[in-house]
Amino acid sequence: MSKFFNETQKAHQWAQQKLVNQDLDVRQMLESLKQAPAINPPPAQASLDHCRQVTLGNGNATRLVLRQDDSLNAALEAYRGLRTKLMRAQSKSGLRSIVITSSLPGEGKTLTTMNLGLCYAQLPQQRVLVIDGDMRTRGLTSMIDHPSSPGLAEILSGDVAHDEAIVATNQKNLFILPAGTVSSPSPELFIGTRWQEFLGHCSEMFKVILIDAPPILHLADFELISAACDGIVMVVRAHHGQRETLQKTASTLDTKKLLGVVFNATDVSVKDYDVHEYGY
């Protein structure tokens, strides 16, 4: 019994030290980002003051890491770990816009995008915009229990101004851009200069922009979306995809932009929540 107690104590101390080290790492990167020369003008807070408001935490948002809960702890720490790795990449290269995608549907990219956005927003001075760029499924938009229009589709069509489509949430520093209502094939909306100009505008207001993009294979949307972005993160559901599919997907990516792969696996110890390991 004494040996078991000692081993338990050691494990607890190791876990506590890991959390302390991660917090120190995040603080150091925040200082680095704060001290780095500004690439863009200061955030235009005034243009965000008139955004529509929405409350997260209802309906389809039940799987979001919005509260401290034993059933969510493993998932929350996994998302924080991903945030730390991406912040490290930001401090080195100054990237702002990150596309999150997968080879095929059903691998967890949308949930990863939203929960990563929530984890970023928990940090001071880390204003984050989460964009639903998957106009075919509008999965991220469905999580906020809010009408999808106006949204990204209307911005790219030139029908509304940026601040008319962006939605403020009840989570400090977290803003969302719904998919909007598509009146023409979605790939056509990303052709031209409006998408790139919109990201440039958002880079002046947000520390990080996370885009939930459509799956890579069999669709033209992803290539058009990622061309204007700084980095790519690919989500892979463990024991779900085939090796040949992943190899085919990897061959289509710009390796200079690929920030890493999130291995997304279901663990019975955390019920329905997703646990991630990182291949950076």
Secondary structure by P-SEA (a helix, b strand, c coil): caaaaaaaaaaaaaaaaaaaaaaaaaaaaaaaaaaccccccccccccccccbbbbccccccccccccccccaaaaaaaaaaaaaaaaaaaaaccccbbbbbcccccccaaaaaaaaaaaaaacccbbbbbbccccccaaaaaaacccccccaaaaaaccccccccbbbcccccbbbbccccccccccccccccaaaaaaaaaaacccbbbbbcccccccaaaaaaaccccbbbbbbccccccaaaaaaaaaaccccccccccbbbbbcccccbbbbbbcc
